[in-house]
């Protein structure tokens, strides 16, 4: 028996983008029959203990995804070792995670979520970010949803590939990670 593949999504305060991505990815992985555990956190501790933003709740509820039980938390350095894939939601998060990564093994786990979206894959991290919807309205949460959703098939294929015995060549595997900078 193998361990589940562990993914964490990271945004600023863990009340908008990262919990949306967490819940969306978990549902997609479950529906695909993949043994995946997804969680989320914020780079900052500003929102620790707070629930998911009501606008994100409304967007998730619209498609039957529960946000129950979410409590914002801050990313912990020990999680570099405990997660298989660490997904940043914007370039600032990506840079902070790359800086905090303790070693090469951690750096190869850090990716921009949208590096899995064919529309922006291969572009610089600055071009793959999802703006913080907290400052906006319903449309901003819709945009976040759309960008996250577009990356999910690529994330799931990445998980499937990681579970196969043959791994991609090192250069190919690291292209979009901190290690590939």
Protein Blocks (a to p, Z undefined) as FASTA:
>chain_A
ZZddddddddfkopmmmmmmmmmmmmmmmmnopacddddddfblklgoiacdfklmmmmm
mnopafehiacddddfklmmmpmbdcdfbfklmmmmmmmpmbfklmmmpccfklmpmklg
oiafklmcccdfklmcfklmmmmmmmmmmmmmmmmmmmmmmmpmbdcdfklmmmmmmklZ
Z
